[in-house]
Amino acid sequence: MKLSLKFQPPYDWPAMFGFLSARAIAGMEEVVGDVYSRSIGLNGVPGTLSITPETADSLALTLDYPDPTAVPQIVARVRRMFDLDADLGTLQRHLAFDPLLARLIAERPGLRVPGTWDGLELAIRAVLGQQITVVAAIKLAGKMVAQYGAPLASPRGGLTHVFPEAKALAGVDLATLGMPKSRGRTLSGLAQALLDDPALFDPDRPEGVARLRALYGIGDWTAQYIALRQLREMDGFPSGDVGLINALSALEGEKVTARQLLARAEAWRPYRGYAAQLLWTSLSRSD
């Protein structure tokens, strides 16, 4: 099935594509040319999808999924994942009152905040990325997918497995994959928390950050990151993030502390998440 997903231009596909490419998990995601493909699971049923630019105001979605009644739900998830319903005009007008952000917006006027297909997947990515590099975190995620993810009945290119379901990770000693025991416990605890509360990562449920911070091993940075990319809380802001601190320091030409960053970000509310994306992207302008 092929679908056209409309959006209000502009859309910075190179930035979105670069973000997804740098974090593609082997066996579950594949990047070929300007096409991003991945396996998906919905209600225990696996499938695959591919996304690529189509026109100035649309992305082309190619979907291989056995249940046609699930298409509206899949499309809704993909639209959140690629931030297709963002009101860029409103948020940019607000953020442009800060001259530094105004300059970044002028450089990347179509920048969106990358989302995710699945809440548990995003939460596990975030926890794996604590205190290690993106590359190292992706390698660990690949081991997890290969060992605990359900294999596709018909592999497609490099897509061979679906990301593990919560029931496959809850109670498992994930430290055997090559991580500290405390981190493995956090990951299996996340899976169990989702089994206990299926709406844990529901974007429409209030007080998402507070719920996440109550879980073992989930601090403010991780909770804010999940809130931004999964719960789609546009004011989500992981203020202690080293990348954000480095980006603002580089742009200002002097060292900035986490406290100074947080104070500066008060004026960016309620769109601190988009400001964060602008800062993160400024670190890789050559991409």
PyMOL commands that set and color helices and strands:
alter all, ss='L'
color gray80, all
select helices_A, chain A and resi 13-22+68-81+88-95+99-107+119-128+134-148+166-169+174-177+181-196+208-213+220-229+242-252+258-268+272-282
alter helices_A, ss='H'
color red, helices_A
select strands_A, chain A and resi 2-6+29-32+35-42+45-55+58-64+151-156+159-161
alter strands_A, ss='S'
color yellow, strands_A
deselect
rebuild
show_as cartoon
